[in-house]
Amino acid sequence: MSITGFISDLVHTPLFRDFSSEELSEFFNNSDYLISSYSKEDIIFLEDDTCSNLSIVLDGTVEIQKIDPSGKVLTVAQFKRGDTFGENLIFGDKNAYPMTVISKSKSKVFHIPKSSVAALCQRNTTFLYQYLRTLSNRAVNLSSKLKQVTLKTIRQKLCEFILQKHERSGSMELNLGMSKKDLADKMGVQRPSLSRELIKMKEEGIIDYDKDTIIIRDLEAIEGCM
């Protein structure tokens, strides 16, 4: 699949914002790359697969998941159009994926091999700085995720999620933007356990909720849970 139809999308991503369409076209016309299409639930990379590419989501949604021996799924990260993954692995001594990468919808992913990434870093200082910035942000996000999943109770995890949503939106009515199953996976808990905790919090007058939203009724109680 040719990169030609995606150049206009790439120049608007942080990594390539200092390149013109012509410069990107010229570079990738003389460099290796691969554009792959995936269906919903296709596995892009398995845990322990070697990471040899910087990957950019061109379309659709991709998730990083940890699946334990019992089959419980923890969604560690979700990537959408313009997001990257693999950048923290390709130059490491241990460059194997520690988790599974799965397509959560029909998607297209642009894979840039290590040699081409190195050439881009040498050619363009802004690309190098943006690449390092992406690495730093990924480390911060991972620390936040580890904090979330190591909280002791489901209620604490749920309150952490609600507070983060509230701080970003400034609203007491929060759009989940995902199913209850996906929310449970994001928190690393079983869906029935999450449902029971939501019911308890509703009965205590802390929240109300429906399929798509959570409404904060007692913000102090949620903050006190932390």
N, C-alpha and C positions, 0 to 999 in steps of 0.2 A: 504494500500500500504506500502511495507517494505522500510525502510531507507537504506537497504544494497546497492542498486544500486546508491545511491546519496552520500555516505560517501566520495568518492574521490573528489566530488565537494565541499562538506562542509569544508574539511580540507584546502582548498585554499581561503576560505572567511576570512576576517579580524577577525571576532569573534572567529573562531575556529582554527586559524593558529598555536596555541601552543599545539594543541591536535594531537595525532597520530590517524591513521585510526582505530587502535585497541581500543584505549581509547574511541573514539566516538561511535564505534559499541557497546562496553560494556555498556557505559552510556545509550544510547537510547534503548538498548535491555531491560533495567530495568527501563525505564522512559516512561511516557505518551507522545505521539506526534501524529500528524495527517498530512498526505500528501494528499492534495486535488487537483484534476484536474479541470480546468475551460475552457470553450469555450470563443471565442471572444465575448465581451460585457456582459459576465456574471457578476453579482454583487457579490462581495466577502463579503463585509460588507456594510450595509446601514448606513447612518447618524443616530446617536443615538444608534446604536448597541453597546453592551458592548464589550470592548476590553479585552480579557482574555488570549491572546497569543502574543508572539513574533513571527512574521511571516517572512520567508525568501523565496525570489523568487528563485525557482530551475530552472525554464525554462519559457520563454515568457516575456511579458511586463505587468506591473500592474500600474494603475494610481490612484491618489487621486484627486477627483473632487468635486467641489462645484457647485451645481445646484440651481440657484435662482428661485423664484416663476414664473418668466416669461419663464423659461426653458433655460436661458443662462448658458453655461457651462464654468467654470474656472478650468483649469488643474493646480493644485497646485504643484504636484510632480509626477515624473515618475520613476518607479523602474524596473530594469532589473535583469538578473541572478546574484545572490549573494547579492543583495540589501535586506535590512530589512525594515520592517515597524511595527508599534505598540509598539516599544520599549519605546516610550515616554509616553505611556498611561497606560500600564498594572499595574504599581505600584502607579498610582495616585488615589487621593480620588474621582476624577471625571474621570472615565476610559471609557467614551463612545466616539465612533468615532464622531468627529465634522463634518466629510465629508464622502462622499461615496467612497468606494474602488472598482474599476472595473477592470476586466481583459480586456486588449486591444488586446490580441491575445490568441491563445491556450496557457495555462500556467499551471504550477504546483507550488504549494506553500506549504512550510513546516511550520506547525504551532506548536510552542513549548509552552505549558501552563505555566502559571505564576510560579507554584511550581517547575517545571523543570528548569526554568530560574534562580530562587533563588538558587537552588542546584548547578547549574553551577557556579554562582558567588561565592559561598562559597568554591567550590572545586578548582577553578583555578583563580589565581590573574590576569593573563594576560587576561582571558575572561572578568573579571570585569572591568579592565582598558579599554579594547576595547569597552565594552558596554557603559561605561561612555563617551568615545571618540565619539561614534556614536551619543549619546544624544546631545553632544555639537555641533557636525557638523550639526545635524538636526535643532538645534536652530538657528545657523548662516544662514543656507539655508532658513529657514522660514522668518527670518528678511529680507534677500535679496529679497525674493518673495513678501513680503508685500511692500517693497520699490518700486518694479517694478509695482505692480498693483495699487498703490496709486498715481503714476505719473499722471499729469493732462491731458495729451493729448495722443492720439494713436501714434502720431509721436514720442513723448518722449519714450513711451514704446517700439516702434519699434527700435529707435536708441539705447536704452539700450541693447536690444537683439543683435543687430548687433555689437556693441562695445564689448560685452562679447564674442561673437563668434570670432571676430577679435583678441582679446587679447589672446584667447586660441590657435588659429591656426596660428597667425602671417601672415595670408593670406588676400588678398583683395577680393578673390573669396570664398564665404562661402557656404558650403554644409548645407542646412537646416536640413536634416535628419528627416523631418516630412512634412506632407501635410499642405497646407495653412489653412485648417480647424483646424488642430491640433495646428498650430501656433496661430490662433485666440483664441482658447480655452485656450492656455497657457497664453495669455495676458489678458484674460477676456474681449474680445471684440467680436463684431459680424464679421463674415467673410466678408460681403460686405463692412463694414467700413474699415477693414484692407486692402482689395483690392483697395479701393479708395485712401487710403494713400500711398500705394505702387506705384500706377499710378502717383500721384502727385510728389512723390520723384523722380520717373524716369523722368518725364517731366522737373523737375528742374535740372536734371543732377547730382543728388546726388547719385543715385544707378541705376543699371540695374538689371533685374531679369528674371528668367524663372521658370519653374515648381519646380526645385530642388535646385536652387542656387540664392544667392543674391551677386551681384558684387558691391563693393564699388567704386564709381567714385570720391567722394569728402569727404574724411575723416574729414577734418576740419569742414565742414558743419554739419556732424553727431555729432562730439564732441561739437560743438557749441550749438546744440539742447539741450544738457544736462545742 
